[in-house]
Amino acid sequence: MNGQKKRSSFSGKIGFVLSAAGASVGLGNIWRFPYLAAKYGGGIFLLVYIILALTFGYTMIIAETALGRMTKKSPVGAFSETGGSRLWRAGGWINAVIPLLIVPYYSTIGGWVTKYLFEYLRGNVNEVAADGYFTEFIAGGMSAEIWFLLFAAATLIIIFAGVQNGIERVSKFMMPVLVVLAVVIAVYSMTREGALAGVKYFLVPNFRNFSWMTVVAAMGQMFYSLSIAMGILITFGSYMKDNVSIEDATRNVEIFDTAIAIMAGLMIIPAVFAFSGGDLETLKAGPSLMFITIPKVLASMGFGRPAGILFFSLVLFAALTSAIALTESAVSTFEDELGWSRHKASTVMGLIMVALGTLSSLGYGPLSFIRIIGMEFLDFFDFLTNSVMMPIAAIATCLLVVKAIGTDRIAKEVEKNGASFKRRKIFEFMIRYLCIIFVTIILLSSVANVLGWITM
């Protein structure tokens, strides 16, 4: 009990909502969502995504947050305490290890974003839009490494400050600013000549564009976007006070995250439509969309510099809040399971970030000759965590709730202090029957895609 009393906590509902939303709102929303929406049918992809977020996503968020608050522990301790066997503890470790592997390569991409913001602040609008600029930058070795280290240092400084003084305080500042920036950029984007065709494509469902891969891609994106099965929501749930309504708080996170994803679509898709004359292939640029296509769009504008500063400031805020959450989840595991102080846990996490992040940062340059199953380090870490480990971690969470904890106990935690659980029937049906099926589909389709058995 003494360990629980000393455990850090958020100040209240707002602290949890903005911190958890900060964890969810990241590069997945602002870069990955628009590109997938464009590739898999626009409005019909958006419709499928929203339905899945309100059912599957909601169920997993409730389960993980309740598990965290119920045990007041990070993933390993939460699984061990409620499961009562080494097998369940292994499920907790899968959740705990994922952030250790994600945050280093995520920080590499965060370094790229920081570099681009710096160049827009300097006024180098045409330079960053030039053919080959991005490829030369990431292949340059030490230049990419320095920007990665700057981003990683900013993340660790906030983590060292703690839960309320660091994570919550930064999230309370960054998330409202992020929303304002998103609205400003979206309005600007939608008012460009030719942009309304992009708005229509993104918002109006066209069922002729529907395919099974629309569902698979939307499931994978929702997984990535809502920070499911990364240990983050269990950790943040353990910091949640008992008088905060889990259902209300998680609903706000769900709405916030989906709204930012939609806003990102309205920022990027209409602008690229206007720039390309409606060429969908331009939108399907994948990883290069943010760092190659968007700079070309910005360079074609009358005031590309301020637009570029606004856009990459927003992306940097989103990337930083997610990196903070991922790092905090890992630090919390070190504190709980190894009994380390916050200072020692944060220091070790910093060393891991530098070691693994350097592999990703130099993987397109000096270390490009090293490939794992045909992938550079960054791509491999992304595949391993998002396509393999996260689905397995989600399956473990579903089985833990159904087989070991019981949905009644989760419901009791959600309804603590008279709080509501209005969607309890949806939660119980999804966690018992559909969630594992959905996650298994994501796992199998993602692995099959990498092995070349199917094309996504």
BELZI-V102868 format. One record per pair of residues at least 24 apart in sequence whose ideal C-beta (glycine too) atoms are under 10 Angstrom apart, sorted by sequence separation. I is the first residue (numbers start at 1). J is the second residue. If there is no record, write none. Layout:
# BELZI-V102868
<<I	J> <I	J>>
This chain:
# BELZI-V102868
<<75	99> <226	250> <272	296> <273	297> <275	299> <357	381> <407	431> <67	92> <112	137> <268	293> <272	297> <275	300> <290	315> <327	352> <356	381> <407	432> <112	138> <227	253> <268	294> <271	297> <274	300> <275	301> <327	353> <401	427> <402	428> <111	138> <226	253> <267	294> <271	298> <274	301> <326	353> <401	428> <67	95> <115	143> <226	254> <109	138> <115	144> <118	147> <268	297> <271	300> <402	431> <108	138> <227	257> <271	301> <323	353> <401	431> <402	432> <64	95> <115	146> <116	147> <226	257> <401	432> <402	433> <111	143> <112	144> <114	146> <115	147> <118	150> <225	257> <226	258> <398	430> <399	431> <24	57> <111	144> <114	147> <115	148> <225	258> <398	431> <402	435> <111	145> <113	147> <114	148> <397	431> <398	432> <401	435> <402	436> <111	146> <112	147> <115	150> <222	257> <225	260> <226	261> <398	433> <108	144> <111	147> <112	148> <114	150> <115	151> <222	258> <225	261> <271	307> <398	434> <399	435> <24	61> <108	145> <110	147> <111	148> <114	151> <398	435> <399	436> <110	148> <111	149> <113	151> <397	435> <398	436> <108	147> <109	148> <111	150> <112	151> <222	261> <397	436> <398	437> <107	147> <108	148> <110	150> <111	151> <114	154> <221	261> <271	311> <395	435> <398	438> <20	61> <107	148> <108	149> <110	151> <111	152> <394	435> <395	436> <398	439> <107	149> <109	151> <110	152> <394	436> <397	439> <105	148> <107	150> <108	151> <267	310> <268	311> <396	439> <104	148> <107	151> <108	152> <110	154> <267	311> <394	438> <395	439> <20	65> <106	151> <107	152> <110	155> <391	436> <394	439> <395	440> <106	152> <107	153> <393	439> <394	440> <107	154> <267	314> <391	438> <392	439> <104	152> <107	155> <267	315> <391	439> <392	440> <394	442> <395	443> <16	65> <103	152> <106	155> <107	156> <390	439> <391	440> <394	443> <264	314> <391	441> <263	314> <264	315> <391	442> <392	443> <103	155> <390	442> <391	443> <16	69> <390	443> <391	444> <260	314> <264	318> <389	443> <391	445> <387	442> <388	443> <391	446> <386	442> <387	443> <390	446> <391	447> <260	318> <387	445> <388	446> <203	262> <387	446> <388	447> <202	262> <386	446> <387	447> <203	265> <387	449> <388	450> <9	72> <202	265> <203	266> <383	446> <387	450> <201	265> <202	266> <383	447> <7	72> <7	73> <199	265> <202	268> <203	269> <383	449> <4	71> <5	72> <7	74> <198	265> <199	266> <202	269> <203	270> <383	450> <4	72> <198	266> <201	269> <202	270> <3	72> <4	73> <167	236> <201	270> <3	73> <198	268> <199	269> <200	270> <380	450> <1	72> <168	239> <195	266> <198	269> <199	270> <202	273> <379	450> <163	235> <167	239> <197	269> <198	270> <201	273> <163	236> <197	270> <198	271> <200	273> <3	77> <189	263> <195	269> <196	270> <198	272> <199	273> <164	239> <195	270> <198	273> <375	450> <163	239> <186	262> <189	265> <190	266> <194	270> <195	271> <197	273> <198	274> <374	450> <179	256> <182	259> <186	263> <189	266> <190	267> <194	271> <195	272> <196	273> <197	274> <198	275> <201	278> <373	450> <28	106> <31	109> <178	256> <182	260> <185	263> <186	264> <189	267> <192	270> <195	273> <196	274> <198	276> <373	451> <374	452> <27	106> <185	264> <186	265> <187	266> <188	267> <189	268> <190	269> <191	270> <192	271> <194	273> <195	274> <201	280> <26	106> <179	259> <182	262> <183	263> <186	266> <187	267> <189	269> <190	270> <192	272> <194	274> <195	275> <197	277> <198	278> <175	256> <179	260> <182	263> <185	266> <186	267> <189	270> <190	271> <192	273> <193	274> <194	275> <197	278> <202	283> <27	109> <31	113> <178	260> <181	263> <182	264> <185	267> <186	268> <188	270> <189	271> <192	274> <194	276> <198	280> <201	283> <26	109> <27	110> <30	113> <183	266> <184	267> <185	268> <188	271> <189	272> <191	274> <192	275> <194	277> <26	110> <179	263> <182	266> <183	267> <186	270> <189	273> <190	274> <194	278> <27	112> <175	260> <178	263> <182	267> <186	271> <189	274> <198	283> <27	113> <181	267> <185	271> <236	325> <239	328> <232	322> <235	325> <235	326> <287	378> <230	322> <233	325> <236	328> <287	379> <232	325> <235	328> <236	329> <239	332> <231	325> <232	326> <235	329> <238	332> <227	322> <230	325> <231	326> <232	327> <234	329> <235	330> <287	382> <230	326> <232	328> <233	329> <235	331> <236	332> <231	328> <232	329> <235	332> <227	325> <231	329> <232	330> <234	332> <235	333> <238	336> <227	326> <230	329> <231	330> <234	333> <230	330> <232	332> <231	332> <235	336> <227	329> <231	333> <192	297> <189	297> <192	300> <192	301> <189	301> <188	301> <188	303> <188	306> <189	307> <188	307> <185	307> <188	310> <189	311> <184	307> <188	311> <185	310> <184	310> <185	311> <103	230> <184	311> <99	227> <102	230> <181	309> <182	310> <185	313> <181	310> <182	311> <185	314> <102	232> <180	310> <181	311> <184	314> <98	229> <99	230> <100	231> <98	230> <99	231> <181	313> <182	314> <98	231> <99	232> <181	314> <95	229> <96	230> <97	231> <98	232> <180	314> <181	315> <94	229> <95	230> <96	231> <178	313> <179	314> <182	317> <95	231> <99	235> <177	313> <178	314> <181	317> <182	318> <94	231> <95	232> <177	314> <178	315> <181	318> <93	231> <95	233> <96	234> <178	316> <92	231> <95	234> <96	235> <178	317> <95	235> <174	314> <177	317> <178	318> <92	234> <174	316> <175	317> <178	320> <174	317> <175	318> <178	321> <19	163> <23	167> <173	317> <174	318> <19	164> <22	167> <22	168> <25	171> <171	317> <174	320> <175	321> <170	317> <174	321> <15	163> <19	167> <22	170> <23	171> <30	178> <15	164> <18	167> <19	168> <22	171> <25	174> <29	178> <171	320> <18	168> <19	169> <21	171> <22	172> <25	175> <170	320> <171	321> <174	324> <18	169> <19	170> <20	171> <170	321> <11	163> <15	167> <16	168> <18	170> <19	171> <22	174> <30	182> <10	163> <11	164> <15	168> <18	171> <19	172> <22	175> <25	178> <29	182> <78	231> <134	287> <135	288> <138	291> <171	324> <8	162> <9	163> <10	164> <14	168> <15	169> <17	171> <18	172> <21	175> <25	179> <75	229> <134	288> <137	291> <167	321> <170	324> <171	325> <8	163> <9	164> <16	171> <17	172> <18	173> <75	230> <76	231> <79	234> <230	385> <7	163> <8	164> <12	168> <15	171> <18	174> <19	175> <22	178> <42	198> <43	199> <46	202> <47	203> <75	231> <78	234> <134	290> <135	291> <229	385> <230	386> <8	165> <10	167> <11	168> <14	171> <15	172> <18	175> <21	178> <25	182> <43	200> <45	202> <46	203> <47	204> <48	205> <74	231> <75	232> <77	234> <78	235> <134	291> <135	292> <167	324> <229	386> <8	166> <10	168> <11	169> <14	172> <17	175> <18	176> <21	179> <42	200> <43	201> <46	204> <47	205> <75	233> <76	234> <133	291> <134	292> <166	324> <167	325> <224	382> <8	167> <9	168> <42	201> <43	202> <46	205> <47	206> <75	234> <78	237> <133	292> <230	389> <8	168> <38	198> <41	201> <42	202> <43	203> <44	204> <45	205> <47	207> <74	234> <75	235> <78	238> <132	292> <167	327> <229	389> <230	390> <10	171> <11	172> <42	203> <43	204> <44	205> <73	234> <74	235> <77	238> <131	292> <134	295> <167	328> <224	385> <229	390> <42	204> <43	205> <44	206> <48	210> <56	218> <57	219> <60	222> <64	226> <73	235> <74	236> <130	292> <133	295> <154	316> <158	320> <166	328> <224	386> <228	390> <229	391> <231	393> <38	201> <42	205> <43	206> <44	207> <47	210> <52	215> <56	219> <60	223> <64	227> <68	231> <71	234> <74	237> <75	238> <128	291> <129	292> <158	321> <223	386> <224	387> <227	390> <228	391> <229	392> <230	393> <234	397> <37	201> <38	202> <41	205> <42	206> <43	207> <44	208> <45	209> <51	215> <64	228> <68	232> <70	234> <73	237> <74	238> <128	292> <129	293> <155	319> <159	323> <223	387> <229	393> <230	394> <233	397> <246	410> <250	414> <37	202> <41	206> <44	209> <45	210> <49	214> <53	218> <57	222> <61	226> <63	228> <64	229> <68	233> <69	234> <72	237> <73	238> <74	239> <129	294> <130	295> <131	296> <151	316> <155	320> <158	323> <159	324> <163	328> <228	393> <229	394> <41	207> <43	209> <44	210> <45	211> <48	214> <49	215> <52	218> <56	222> <57	223> <60	226> <61	227> <64	230> <67	233> <68	234> <71	237> <72	238> <128	294> <129	295> <130	296> <154	320> <155	321> <158	324> <159	325> <162	328> <220	386> <224	390> <228	394> <229	395> <231	397> <41	208> <42	209> <44	211> <47	214> <48	215> <51	218> <52	219> <55	222> <56	223> <60	227> <61	228> <64	231> <65	232> <66	233> <67	234> <68	235> <69	236> <70	237> <71	238> <72	239> <128	295> <129	296> <155	322> <156	323> <157	324> <220	387> <223	390> <229	396> <246	413> <247	414> <34	202> <41	209> <45	213> <48	216> <49	217> <50	218> <53	221> <57	225> <58	226> <60	228> <64	232> <65	233> <66	234> <68	236> <69	237> <70	238> <72	240> <127	295> <128	296> <129	297> <151	319> <155	323> <156	324> <159	327> <223	391> <229	397> <246	414> <247	415> <40	209> <41	210> <45	214> <48	217> <49	218> <52	221> <53	222> <57	226> <59	228> <60	229> <64	233> <65	234> <68	237> <69	238> <126	295> <129	298> <130	299> <151	320> <154	323> <155	324> <158	327> <159	328> <163	332> <228	397> <229	398> <245	414> <246	415> <40	210> <41	211> <44	214> <45	215> <48	218> <49	219> <52	222> <56	226> <63	233> <64	234> <65	235> <67	237> <68	238> <69	239> <72	242> <125	295> <126	296> <128	298> <129	299> <154	324> <155	325> <158	328> <220	390> <245	415> <246	416> <249	419> <40	211> <44	215> <47	218> <48	219> <51	222> <52	223> <57	228> <62	233> <63	234> <64	235> <65	236> <66	237> <67	238> <68	239> <69	240> <124	295> <128	299> <129	300> <152	323> <155	326> <156	327> <159	330> <160	331> <220	391> <223	394> <242	413> <245	416> <248	419> <251	422> <41	213> <42	214> <45	217> <46	218> <49	221> <50	222> <53	225> <56	228> <61	233> <64	236> <65	237> <68	240> <69	241> <126	298> <127	299> <151	323> <155	327> <159	331> <219	391> <244	416> <245	417> <247	419> <248	420> <251	423> <40	213> <41	214> <45	218> <48	221> <49	222> <53	226> <60	233> <64	237> <65	238> <69	242> <125	298> <126	299> <155	328> <243	416> <244	417> <245	418> <246	419> <247	420> <39	213> <40	214> <44	218> <48	222> <52	226> <63	237> <66	240> <116	290> <125	299> <242	416> <243	417> <245	419> <246	420> <247	421> <248	422> <39	214> <40	215> <62	237> <65	240> <69	244> <116	291> <120	295> <125	300> <129	304> <152	327> <156	331> <242	417> <243	418> <244	419> <245	420> <246	421> <247	422> <40	216> <41	217> <45	221> <49	225> <61	237> <70	246> <115	291> <119	295> <125	301> <128	304> <166	342> <237	413> <241	417> <243	419> <245	421> <247	423> <37	214> <40	217> <41	218> <69	246> <113	290> <242	419> <247	424> <36	214> <39	217> <40	218> <68	246> <109	287> <112	290> <113	291> <116	294> <120	298> <125	303> <126	304> <65	244> <112	291> <116	295> <125	304> <129	308> <163	342> <37	217> <66	246> <125	305> <128	308> <162	342> <166	346> <247	427> <36	217> <37	218> <40	221> <65	246> <66	247> <109	290> <123	304> <124	305> <125	306> <161	342> <36	218> <65	247> <109	291> <116	298> <123	305> <125	307> <160	342> <122	305> <125	308> <159	342> <160	343> <36	220> <37	221> <62	246> <65	249> <66	250> <120	304> <121	305> <124	308> <125	309> <128	312> <162	346> <33	218> <36	221> <61	246> <62	247> <65	250> <120	305> <123	308> <160	345> <161	346> <35	221> <61	247> <64	250> <119	305> <120	306> <123	309> <159	345> <160	346> <63	250> <120	307> <121	308> <159	346> <160	347> <32	220> <33	221> <36	224> <61	249> <62	250> <65	253> <120	308> <121	309> <158	346> <32	221> <33	222> <58	247> <61	250> <62	251> <119	308> <120	309> <157	346> <60	250> <61	251> <119	309> <120	310> <156	346> <159	349> <160	350> <33	224> <117	308> <120	311> <121	312> <156	347> <159	350> <29	221> <32	224> <33	225> <58	250> <61	253> <62	254> <116	308> <117	309> <120	312> <121	313> <28	221> <32	225> <57	250> <58	251> <61	254> <116	309> <117	310> <119	312> <120	313> <156	349> <157	350> <28	222> <117	311> <118	312> <155	349> <156	350> <28	223> <29	224> <58	253> <116	311> <117	312> <155	350> <28	224> <29	225> <57	253> <58	254> <61	257> <116	312> <117	313> <27	224> <28	225> <29	226> <54	251> <57	254> <115	312> <117	314> <152	349> <153	350> <156	353> <26	224> <27	225> <28	226> <113	311> <114	312> <117	315> <152	350> <155	353> <156	354> <26	225> <28	227> <113	312> <116	315> <117	316> <24	224> <25	225> <54	254> <57	257> <112	312> <113	313> <116	316> <153	353> <24	225> <25	226> <26	227> <53	254> <54	255> <57	258> <113	314> <114	315> <152	353> <153	354> <24	226> <25	227> <53	255> <113	315> <114	316> <151	353> <152	354> <23	226> <24	227> <112	315> <113	316> <23	227> <24	228> <53	257> <54	258> <113	317> <149	353> <22	227> <53	258> <110	315> <113	318> <114	319> <148	353> <149	354> <152	357> <20	226> <21	227> <24	230> <109	315> <110	316> <113	319> <114	320> <148	354> <151	357> <152	358> <20	227> <23	230> <112	319> <113	320> <228	435> <24	232> <50	258> <53	261> <110	318> <111	319> <149	357> <23	232> <24	233> <49	258> <110	319> <145	354> <148	357> <149	358> <152	361> <23	233> <109	319> <110	320> <148	358> <229	439> <50	261> <228	439> <20	232> <23	235> <46	258> <49	261> <50	262> <107	319> <110	322> <145	357> <148	360> <149	361> <19	232> <20	233> <23	236> <49	262> <106	319> <107	320> <110	323> <145	358> <148	361> <22	236> <109	323> <144	358> <147	361> <148	362> <46	261> <146	361> <223	438> <20	236> <46	262> <106	322> <107	323> <144	360> <145	361> <222	438> <223	439> <19	236> <20	237> <106	323> <144	361> <145	362> <143	361> <144	362> <224	442> <17	236> <20	239> <46	265> <103	322> <104	323> <107	326> <142	361> <144	363> <219	438> <223	442> <16	236> <19	239> <20	240> <45	265> <102	322> <103	323> <106	326> <107	327> <141	361> <142	362> <144	364> <145	365> <219	439> <222	442> <15	236> <16	237> <19	240> <102	323> <103	324> <106	327> <141	362> <144	365> <145	366> <220	441> <43	265> <103	325> <104	326> <140	362> <143	365> <216	438> <219	441> <220	442> <16	239> <42	265> <103	326> <104	327> <138	361> <139	362> <141	364> <142	365> <215	438> <219	442> <220	443> <223	446> <15	239> <16	240> <37	261> <99	323> <102	326> <103	327> <138	362> <139	363> <140	364> <141	365> <142	366> <15	240> <16	241> <33	258> <37	262> <101	326> <102	327> <103	328> <138	363> <139	364> <140	365> <141	366> <216	441> <217	442> <220	445> <10	236> <15	241> <99	325> <100	326> <103	329> <138	364> <139	365> <140	366> <141	367> <215	441> <216	442> <219	445> <220	446> <13	240> <17	244> <33	260> <34	261> <37	264> <38	265> <42	269> <99	326> <100	327> <102	329> <103	330> <137	364> <138	365> <139	366> <141	368> <219	446> <11	239> <12	240> <13	241> <16	244> <21	249> <25	253> <29	257> <33	261> <34	262> <37	265> <98	326> <99	327> <102	330> <137	365> <216	444> <217	445> <9	238> <10	239> <12	241> <15	244> <20	249> <24	253> <28	257> <29	258> <32	261> <33	262> <35	264> <36	265> <99	328> <100	329> <101	330> <135	364> <136	365> <139	368> <212	441> <216	445> <220	449> <8	238> <9	239> <10	240> <11	241> <13	243> <14	244> <16	246> <20	250> <23	253> <24	254> <29	259> <30	260> <33	263> <34	264> <35	265> <38	268> <99	329> <100	330> <138	368> <215	445> <216	446> <7	238> <8	239> <9	240> <10	241> <12	243> <13	244> <17	248> <21	252> <22	253> <25	256> <26	257> <29	260> <30	261> <33	264> <34	265> <37	268> <38	269> <98	329> <99	330> <7	239> <9	241> <12	244> <13	245> <17	249> <20	252> <21	253> <24	256> <25	257> <29	261> <32	264> <33	265> <34	266> <37	269> <98	330> <99	331> <213	445> <9	242> <13	246> <16	249> <17	250> <20	253> <21	254> <24	257> <25	258> <28	261> <29	262> <30	263> <31	264> <34	267> <35	268> <96	329> <97	330> <99	332> <100	333> <212	445> <216	449> <4	238> <10	244> <15	249> <16	250> <17	251> <18	252> <19	253> <20	254> <21	255> <22	256> <23	257> <24	258> <25	259> <26	260> <29	263> <30	264> <34	268> <35	269> <38	272> <95	329> <96	330> <99	333> <100	334> <9	244> <13	248> <14	249> <17	252> <18	253> <21	256> <22	257> <25	260> <29	264> <30	265> <33	268> <34	269> <38	273> <13	249> <16	252> <17	253> <20	256> <21	257> <24	260> <25	261> <28	264> <29	265> <33	269> <96	332> <97	333> <213	449> <220	456> <12	249> <16	253> <20	257> <24	261> <30	267> <31	268> <34	271> <35	272> <96	333> <14	252> <17	255> <18	256> <21	259> <25	263> <30	268> <34	272> <42	280> <95	333> <96	334> <138	376> <216	454> <10	249> <13	252> <17	256> <21	260> <25	264> <217	456> <93	333> <96	336> <138	378> <216	456> <39	280> <42	283> <92	333> <96	337> <213	454> <38	280> <39	281> <213	455> <38	281> <213	456> <38	282> <39	283> <40	284> <93	337> <38	283> <39	284> <92	337> <104	349> <108	353> <37	283> <38	284> <39	285> <103	349> <107	353> <111	357> <36	283> <38	285> <39	286> <106	353> <107	354> <110	357> <35	283> <36	284> <89	337> <104	352> <105	353> <108	356> <34	283> <35	284> <100	349> <103	352> <104	353> <107	356> <108	357> <111	360> <112	361> <35	285> <36	286> <99	349> <103	353> <104	354> <107	357> <108	358> <111	361> <35	286> <38	289> <101	352> <104	355> <105	356> <106	357> <108	359> <109	360> <35	287> <100	352> <104	356> <105	357> <108	360> <109	361> <35	288> <100	353> <103	356> <104	357> <107	360> <108	361> <32	286> <35	289> <74	328> <75	329> <102	356> <103	357> <104	358> <105	359> <106	360> <107	361> <108	362> <31	286> <32	287> <34	289> <35	290> <74	329> <75	330> <77	332> <101	356> <104	359> <105	360> <108	363> <31	287> <34	290> <74	330> <76	332> <77	333> <100	356> <104	360> <105	361> <108	364> <32	289> <74	331> <75	332> <76	333> <80	337> <104	361> <31	289> <32	290> <35	293> <74	332> <75	333> <78	336> <105	363> <31	290> <73	332> <74	333> <77	336> <30	290> <31	291> <34	294> <73	333> <74	334> <76	336> <77	337> <74	335> <75	336> <76	337> <74	336> <75	337> <27	290> <31	294> <73	336> <74	337> <68	332> <72	336> <73	337> <71	336> <108	377> <109	378> <108	378> <105	376> <105	377> <106	378> <104	377> <105	378> <108	381> <109	382> <104	378> <105	379> <105	380> <106	381> <105	381> <106	382> <104	381> <105	382> <101	380> <102	381> <105	384> <106	385> <101	381> <102	382> <105	385> <30	311> <101	382> <102	384> <103	385> <101	384> <102	385> <30	314> <31	315> <101	385> <102	386> <30	315> <100	385> <101	386> <29	315> <98	384> <99	385> <30	317> <31	318> <98	385> <102	389> <27	315> <30	318> <31	319> <97	385> <98	386> <101	389> <102	390> <25	314> <26	315> <29	318> <30	319> <28	318> <26	317> <27	318> <28	319> <98	389> <25	317> <26	318> <27	319> <97	389> <98	390> <25	318> <26	319> <29	322> <24	318> <25	319> <26	320> <28	322> <95	389> <98	392> <22	317> <26	321> <27	322> <94	389> <95	390> <98	393> <22	318> <25	321> <26	322> <27	323> <94	390> <97	393> <24	321> <25	322> <26	323> <95	392> <96	393> <22	320> <23	321> <24	322> <94	392> <95	393> <22	321> <23	322> <26	325> <94	393> <95	394> <21	321> <22	322> <23	323> <25	325> <26	326> <93	393> <94	394> <20	321> <22	323> <23	324> <24	325> <91	392> <92	393> <94	395> <95	396> <19	321> <22	324> <23	325> <91	393> <94	396> <95	397> <18	321> <22	325> <23	326> <93	396> <94	397> <21	325> <91	395> <92	396> <19	324> <20	325> <23	328> <91	396> <92	397> <19	325> <23	329> <90	396> <91	397> <88	396> <91	399> <92	400> <19	328> <87	396> <91	400> <88	399> <87	399> <88	400> <83	396> <87	400> <91	404> <79	393> <88	403> <83	399> <88	404> <79	396> <83	400> <87	404> <88	405> <75	393> <79	397> <82	400> <78	397> <82	401> <85	404> <8	328> <83	403> <84	404> <75	396> <79	400> <83	404> <75	397> <78	400> <82	404> <83	405> <82	405> <8	332> <81	405> <82	406> <7	332> <79	404> <79	405> <8	335> <78	405> <82	409> <7	335> <82	410> <7	336> <64	393> <64	394> <67	397> <63	394> <3	335> <3	336> <64	397> <67	400> <8	342> <60	394> <63	397> <67	401> <71	405> <63	398> <66	401> <70	405> <3	339> <60	397> <63	400> <64	401> <56	394> <60	398> <63	401> <67	405> <59	398> <62	401> <63	402> <66	405> <70	409> <70	410> <60	401> <59	401> <63	405> <67	409> <70	412> <71	413> <66	409> <67	410> <70	413> <63	407> <66	410> <69	413> <70	414> <65	410> <66	411> <68	413> <69	414> <66	412> <67	413> <70	416> <63	410> <66	413> <69	416> <62	410> <65	413> <66	414> <62	411> <65	414> <66	416> <62	413> <63	414> <62	414> <32	386> <66	421> <28	386> <62	421> <62	423> <66	427> <62	424> <59	423> <62	426> <63	427> <58	423> <62	427> <61	427> <59	426> <60	427> <63	430> <55	423> <58	426> <59	427> <62	430> <63	431> <54	423> <58	427> <59	428> <62	431> <56	426> <59	429> <60	430> <55	426> <59	430> <60	431> <54	426> <55	427> <58	430> <59	431> <63	435> <57	430> <59	432> <55	429> <56	430> <55	430> <56	431> <59	434> <60	435> <59	435> <56	434> <57	435> <60	438> <55	434> <56	435> <59	438> <60	439> <55	435> <56	437> <56	438> <55	438> <56	439> <52	438> <40	456> <39	456> <36	456>>
